[in-house]
Amino acid sequence: MTKPLDPQMFDPACPSSVTPIRIGDKWTAMIVICLEDGPRRFSEFLVPLHHVTPKVLTETLRALERDGMVTRTAYPEIPPRVEYELTPLGRSLLDLVDACRTWGDKHLSQLIEARDAYWQRVDSGH
């Protein structure tokens, strides 16, 4: 028998509650990859991330800026120009993203098999 879960196990002061990368947050890792080679403008992200809405992209960039992963620089030009760039803290995420990509390369077929088996069970009502 497993012991009961502690109701205080996810203390708001716990570092895990403030981590900037969450499993399933697909846009953060992709944005970090887009910024690997240097600053980018908002419209540049929309080329490889064509499935993200501008609202979600804005929210994700703001969260990355809030967490100190990205800097946002607005230039006083007409038309206005804004660039986003990884901070040293943000650059430290590249190793983590690379590890996730390596894991994905190694285990993608198993993941797809597990999902297919799940949907077959769900669809058949078992």
C-alpha positions in Angstrom: 0.0 0.0 0.0 1.3 3.4 -0.9 1.4 6.2 1.7 -1.1 9.0 1.3 -0.1 12.1 -0.5 0.9 15.1 1.6 -1.6 17.9 1.1 1.3 20.3 1.5 3.6 18.6 -1.0 3.2 21.5 -3.5 4.1 24.3 -1.1 3.9 27.6 -3.0 7.4 28.4 -1.8 8.7 25.2 -3.5 11.1 26.0 -6.4 9.1 23.5 -8.6 6.2 25.9 -8.6 8.2 28.7 -10.3 10.1 26.8 -12.9 9.8 28.4 -16.3 9.7 25.2 -18.3 6.7 23.0 -17.8 6.2 19.6 -19.4 3.7 20.2 -22.1 4.5 23.9 -22.6 5.5 23.5 -26.3 6.0 27.2 -27.2 8.6 28.0 -24.5 11.1 25.5 -25.8 10.5 26.4 -29.4 11.0 30.1 -28.7 14.3 29.3 -26.9 15.4 27.4 -29.9 14.4 30.3 -32.2 16.6 32.7 -30.1 19.6 30.4 -29.9 21.5 32.3 -32.7 20.6 35.8 -31.6 17.9 38.4 -31.3 14.6 38.1 -33.2 11.7 40.3 -34.0 8.1 39.2 -33.2 7.2 38.5 -36.8 10.3 36.2 -37.2 8.9 33.8 -34.6 5.7 33.4 -36.7 7.6 31.8 -39.6 8.6 28.6 -37.9 5.8 28.9 -35.2 3.0 29.4 -37.7 0.5 27.5 -35.6 0.9 29.8 -32.5 -1.5 32.7 -32.3 -0.1 36.2 -31.8 -1.8 36.3 -28.4 -0.2 33.1 -27.1 3.2 34.1 -28.5 2.9 37.5 -26.7 1.9 35.8 -23.5 4.8 33.3 -23.7 7.4 36.0 -24.5 6.1 38.1 -21.6 6.4 35.1 -19.2 10.0 34.5 -20.5 10.8 38.2 -19.9 9.2 38.1 -16.5 11.3 35.1 -15.5 14.5 36.7 -16.7 15.0 34.3 -19.7 14.5 36.9 -22.4 15.1 40.6 -22.8 12.7 42.8 -24.8 14.3 45.8 -26.5 12.1 48.5 -28.1 13.9 50.8 -30.5 12.6 54.4 -30.9 12.1 54.1 -34.7 9.3 54.5 -37.1 7.9 52.0 -37.7 8.6 50.7 -34.1 11.1 47.8 -33.8 11.1 45.4 -30.9 13.6 42.5 -30.5 13.8 39.6 -28.1 17.0 38.0 -27.0 18.0 35.3 -24.6 19.7 36.4 -21.4 22.5 34.3 -19.9 19.9 32.7 -17.7 17.8 32.0 -20.8 20.8 30.6 -22.7 21.2 28.1 -19.8 17.9 26.5 -21.0 19.5 25.4 -24.2 21.1 22.4 -22.6 17.8 21.4 -21.0 16.0 21.8 -24.4 18.7 19.8 -26.1 18.3 17.0 -23.5 14.5 17.0 -24.1 15.1 16.8 -27.9 17.5 13.9 -27.4 15.0 12.1 -25.2 12.3 12.7 -27.8 14.5 11.3 -30.6 15.2 8.2 -28.5 11.7 7.6 -27.2 9.3 9.1 -29.8 8.2 5.7 -31.2 7.4 4.4 -27.7 5.5 7.6 -26.9 3.4 7.3 -30.1 2.7 3.6 -29.4 1.6 4.4 -25.9 -0.7 7.2 -27.2 -2.2 4.9 -29.9 -2.8 2.2 -27.3 -4.5 4.7 -25.0 -6.8 6.0 -27.7 -7.7 2.5 -28.8 -8.7 1.7 -25.2 -10.6 4.9 -24.8 -12.4 4.6 -28.1 -13.4 1.0 -27.4 -14.7 1.9 -24.0 -12.3 -0.2 -22.0 
